């Protein structure tokens, strides 16, 4: 079974949109959370989760299994997915 993929994004972020589009084009299943659309405790909890992976809390934060890629870095994403 492939590693689960989680992406923390902002709904207005061009790099976040490019990451989702790239994964869709590669037919890779992933989950994502548009952090800027969350509110209150839910948003606070997600930001704490992101900081565990990416202390600078920048977007997109892509988690593939136990590998973290910060930003839209197609080469690194391909490598992590074995594409």
N, C-alpha and C positions, 0 to 999 in steps of 0.2 A: 504494500500500500504506500502511495507517495506521502511525503511529509505534508502535514496540513499547512496551509498558507493563510496568514492573517495580515491584512494591510490596514494601518491606521492612516486615515486621509483627512483632508479638508475638502468640502464640497466645491470650493471655488479654486482649488489649486490645479494649475495646468500639469505639473509633474505627477500629481496624484492621478489625474484623468489619463495621462499617457501610460502610467503603470497599469491601470485597470484595462485599458484598451489593448496593451501589449499582451497581457495574460489572457484576455478574451480571444485575441487573434491566435494565440498558441493553444487554445482550447484547454487552458489550465483552470481548474476549479479553485476558487479562493473565497474567503470571507473578507469583508471590509467594514470599517466603522468610520462614518464621516463625523469626526470629533466635534466640528463646529456646529453640528445640528443637535448635539446632545445638550442637556441642561442640568443644572443643579448637581446632586450627588452622583448621578450616572456619569456626568462629564468629569467630575473630580476623580472618580474611581478609575475611569479609562485613562486619564492623564497620569495617574500614579502608576498604572500598568505600563504605559508607554515609557515612562522614566526608568523602569527596571531594565528595559531593552536599549533605550536611547536617552541617556541623561539630558541631552540638549532639547529633547521633545520636539524635533523638527519633523517635517512631513514630505513625502510619505515615509513611514517607518514600516518596512516589509519584514515579516518574520516567516521564514521557510524552515520548518522543523526547529532547530536550535540556532540557525544562522540568521543574523540580522543585517539587513541592507537598508541604509538610510539614503533616501533620494532615488530618483529614477535613473538607475545605472543598468541599462539593458544587458551589458556584458556580464556583470555580476549576477543578475537575475538568471540569465541563461545558464551560467555556470552552476549556480545553486540548484537549478532544476534539472541539470544534466541535458540541456538542449543543444 
